[in-house]
């Protein structure tokens, strides 16, 4: 019987290879630049990735007030990230995403795994200068609605949920953000147990859903795949003085 590792590798090898030109996946209704690829991975790949996430040792998890997370590749720091090699189950997707060219010649070296239970979200935030100004996210397990607001209305978004536009992220999709959407906008997820799809969602035609649909949230896992330019290479000299 094939293992989950073999299934995931086979799916990756036999799935249709997307062309380098990803213009067909650009969300033109959003500010420049957003790409949304539905069914970026197969159902078997999704199952395999979720298995790997939950097979991680307990110390790998960090519990926050509204979600828990895992860091892979190292801990980003202003002085530089001490690089840890990505495990194979993540490295294969970092390299696959790198082929789209959004990171130029770089291959992503950091993955943040977030788990969201129904009703959990994240405050409006930006990814900041520690990362190369591109963020890519593989969505697993459940949908999510990611809300965006320009920096100029930051406090209003925090206070009353005001937003300029939103994106519906379906399971197994890939989201890629760069340019002004990375530098000039905050993004967050409201703390809700269900989402009613409104006209603020600018990629609705690529999701298989319709305006007014109500989607119940389940447990969602996101793989946020980025490149940290400033890194440190530290070798531990055990047993030597």
Secondary structure as a PSIPRED ss2 file (coil, helix, strand):
# PSIPRED VFORMAT (PSIPRED V4.0)

   1 X C   1.000  0.000  0.000
   2 X C   1.000  0.000  0.000
   3 X C   1.000  0.000  0.000
   4 X H   0.000  1.000  0.000
   5 X H   0.000  1.000  0.000
   6 X H   0.000  1.000  0.000
   7 X H   0.000  1.000  0.000
   8 X H   0.000  1.000  0.000
   9 X H   0.000  1.000  0.000
  10 X H   0.000  1.000  0.000
  11 X H   0.000  1.000  0.000
  12 X H   0.000  1.000  0.000
  13 X H   0.000  1.000  0.000
  14 X H   0.000  1.000  0.000
  15 X C   1.000  0.000  0.000
  16 X C   1.000  0.000  0.000
  17 X C   1.000  0.000  0.000
  18 X C   1.000  0.000  0.000
  19 X C   1.000  0.000  0.000
  20 X C   1.000  0.000  0.000
  21 X C   1.000  0.000  0.000
  22 X C   1.000  0.000  0.000
  23 X H   0.000  1.000  0.000
  24 X H   0.000  1.000  0.000
  25 X H   0.000  1.000  0.000
  26 X E   0.000  0.000  1.000
  27 X C   1.000  0.000  0.000
  28 X C   1.000  0.000  0.000
  29 X C   1.000  0.000  0.000
  30 X C   1.000  0.000  0.000
  31 X C   1.000  0.000  0.000
  32 X C   1.000  0.000  0.000
  33 X C   1.000  0.000  0.000
  34 X E   0.000  0.000  1.000
  35 X E   0.000  0.000  1.000
  36 X E   0.000  0.000  1.000
  37 X E   0.000  0.000  1.000
  38 X C   1.000  0.000  0.000
  39 X C   1.000  0.000  0.000
  40 X C   1.000  0.000  0.000
  41 X C   1.000  0.000  0.000
  42 X C   1.000  0.000  0.000
  43 X H   0.000  1.000  0.000
  44 X H   0.000  1.000  0.000
  45 X H   0.000  1.000  0.000
  46 X H   0.000  1.000  0.000
  47 X H   0.000  1.000  0.000
  48 X H   0.000  1.000  0.000
  49 X H   0.000  1.000  0.000
  50 X H   0.000  1.000  0.000
  51 X H   0.000  1.000  0.000
  52 X H   0.000  1.000  0.000
  53 X H   0.000  1.000  0.000
  54 X H   0.000  1.000  0.000
  55 X H   0.000  1.000  0.000
  56 X C   1.000  0.000  0.000
  57 X C   1.000  0.000  0.000
  58 X H   0.000  1.000  0.000
  59 X H   0.000  1.000  0.000
  60 X H   0.000  1.000  0.000
  61 X E   0.000  0.000  1.000
  62 X E   0.000  0.000  1.000
  63 X E   0.000  0.000  1.000
  64 X C   1.000  0.000  0.000
  65 X C   1.000  0.000  0.000
  66 X C   1.000  0.000  0.000
  67 X C   1.000  0.000  0.000
  68 X E   0.000  0.000  1.000
  69 X E   0.000  0.000  1.000
  70 X E   0.000  0.000  1.000
  71 X E   0.000  0.000  1.000
  72 X E   0.000  0.000  1.000
  73 X C   1.000  0.000  0.000
  74 X C   1.000  0.000  0.000
  75 X C   1.000  0.000  0.000
  76 X C   1.000  0.000  0.000
  77 X C   1.000  0.000  0.000
  78 X C   1.000  0.000  0.000
  79 X C   1.000  0.000  0.000
  80 X C   1.000  0.000  0.000
  81 X E   0.000  0.000  1.000
  82 X E   0.000  0.000  1.000
  83 X C   1.000  0.000  0.000
  84 X C   1.000  0.000  0.000
  85 X C   1.000  0.000  0.000
  86 X C   1.000  0.000  0.000
  87 X C   1.000  0.000  0.000
  88 X H   0.000  1.000  0.000
  89 X H   0.000  1.000  0.000
  90 X H   0.000  1.000  0.000
  91 X H   0.000  1.000  0.000
  92 X H   0.000  1.000  0.000
  93 X H   0.000  1.000  0.000
  94 X H   0.000  1.000  0.000
  95 X H   0.000  1.000  0.000
  96 X H   0.000  1.000  0.000
  97 X H   0.000  1.000  0.000
  98 X H   0.000  1.000  0.000
  99 X C   1.000  0.000  0.000
 100 X C   1.000  0.000  0.000
 101 X C   1.000  0.000  0.000
 102 X C   1.000  0.000  0.000
 103 X C   1.000  0.000  0.000
 104 X C   1.000  0.000  0.000
 105 X C   1.000  0.000  0.000
 106 X C   1.000  0.000  0.000
 107 X C   1.000  0.000  0.000
 108 X C   1.000  0.000  0.000
 109 X C   1.000  0.000  0.000
 110 X E   0.000  0.000  1.000
 111 X E   0.000  0.000  1.000
 112 X E   0.000  0.000  1.000
 113 X E   0.000  0.000  1.000
 114 X E   0.000  0.000  1.000
 115 X E   0.000  0.000  1.000
 116 X E   0.000  0.000  1.000
 117 X C   1.000  0.000  0.000
 118 X C   1.000  0.000  0.000
 119 X C   1.000  0.000  0.000
 120 X C   1.000  0.000  0.000
 121 X C   1.000  0.000  0.000
 122 X E   0.000  0.000  1.000
 123 X E   0.000  0.000  1.000
 124 X E   0.000  0.000  1.000
 125 X E   0.000  0.000  1.000
 126 X C   1.000  0.000  0.000
 127 X C   1.000  0.000  0.000
 128 X C   1.000  0.000  0.000
 129 X C   1.000  0.000  0.000
 130 X C   1.000  0.000  0.000
 131 X C   1.000  0.000  0.000
 132 X C   1.000  0.000  0.000
 133 X C   1.000  0.000  0.000
 134 X E   0.000  0.000  1.000
 135 X E   0.000  0.000  1.000
 136 X E   0.000  0.000  1.000
 137 X E   0.000  0.000  1.000
 138 X E   0.000  0.000  1.000
 139 X E   0.000  0.000  1.000
 140 X E   0.000  0.000  1.000
 141 X C   1.000  0.000  0.000
 142 X C   1.000  0.000  0.000
 143 X C   1.000  0.000  0.000
 144 X E   0.000  0.000  1.000
 145 X E   0.000  0.000  1.000
 146 X E   0.000  0.000  1.000
 147 X E   0.000  0.000  1.000
 148 X E   0.000  0.000  1.000
 149 X E   0.000  0.000  1.000
 150 X E   0.000  0.000  1.000
 151 X H   0.000  1.000  0.000
 152 X H   0.000  1.000  0.000
 153 X H   0.000  1.000  0.000
 154 X H   0.000  1.000  0.000
 155 X H   0.000  1.000  0.000
 156 X H   0.000  1.000  0.000
 157 X H   0.000  1.000  0.000
 158 X H   0.000  1.000  0.000
 159 X H   0.000  1.000  0.000
 160 X H   0.000  1.000  0.000
 161 X C   1.000  0.000  0.000
 162 X C   1.000  0.000  0.000
 163 X C   1.000  0.000  0.000
 164 X C   1.000  0.000  0.000
 165 X E   0.000  0.000  1.000
 166 X E   0.000  0.000  1.000
 167 X E   0.000  0.000  1.000
 168 X E   0.000  0.000  1.000
 169 X E   0.000  0.000  1.000
 170 X C   1.000  0.000  0.000
 171 X C   1.000  0.000  0.000
 172 X C   1.000  0.000  0.000
 173 X C   1.000  0.000  0.000
 174 X E   0.000  0.000  1.000
 175 X E   0.000  0.000  1.000
 176 X E   0.000  0.000  1.000
 177 X E   0.000  0.000  1.000
 178 X E   0.000  0.000  1.000
 179 X C   1.000  0.000  0.000
 180 X H   0.000  1.000  0.000
 181 X H   0.000  1.000  0.000
 182 X H   0.000  1.000  0.000
 183 X H   0.000  1.000  0.000
 184 X C   1.000  0.000  0.000
 185 X E   0.000  0.000  1.000
 186 X E   0.000  0.000  1.000
 187 X E   0.000  0.000  1.000
 188 X E   0.000  0.000  1.000
 189 X E   0.000  0.000  1.000
 190 X C   1.000  0.000  0.000
 191 X C   1.000  0.000  0.000
 192 X C   1.000  0.000  0.000
 193 X C   1.000  0.000  0.000
 194 X E   0.000  0.000  1.000
 195 X E   0.000  0.000  1.000
 196 X E   0.000  0.000  1.000
 197 X C   1.000  0.000  0.000
 198 X C   1.000  0.000  0.000
 199 X C   1.000  0.000  0.000
 200 X C   1.000  0.000  0.000
 201 X E   0.000  0.000  1.000
 202 X C   1.000  0.000  0.000
 203 X C   1.000  0.000  0.000
 204 X H   0.000  1.000  0.000
 205 X H   0.000  1.000  0.000
 206 X H   0.000  1.000  0.000
 207 X C   1.000  0.000  0.000
 208 X C   1.000  0.000  0.000
 209 X C   1.000  0.000  0.000
 210 X C   1.000  0.000  0.000
 211 X C   1.000  0.000  0.000
 212 X C   1.000  0.000  0.000
 213 X C   1.000  0.000  0.000
 214 X E   0.000  0.000  1.000
 215 X E   0.000  0.000  1.000
 216 X E   0.000  0.000  1.000
 217 X C   1.000  0.000  0.000
 218 X C   1.000  0.000  0.000
 219 X C   1.000  0.000  0.000
 220 X E   0.000  0.000  1.000
 221 X E   0.000  0.000  1.000
 222 X E   0.000  0.000  1.000
 223 X E   0.000  0.000  1.000
 224 X E   0.000  0.000  1.000
 225 X E   0.000  0.000  1.000
 226 X E   0.000  0.000  1.000
 227 X C   1.000  0.000  0.000
 228 X C   1.000  0.000  0.000
 229 X C   1.000  0.000  0.000
 230 X C   1.000  0.000  0.000
 231 X E   0.000  0.000  1.000
 232 X E   0.000  0.000  1.000
 233 X C   1.000  0.000  0.000
 234 X C   1.000  0.000  0.000
 235 X C   1.000  0.000  0.000
 236 X C   1.000  0.000  0.000
 237 X C   1.000  0.000  0.000
 238 X C   1.000  0.000  0.000
 239 X C   1.000  0.000  0.000
 240 X C   1.000  0.000  0.000
 241 X C   1.000  0.000  0.000
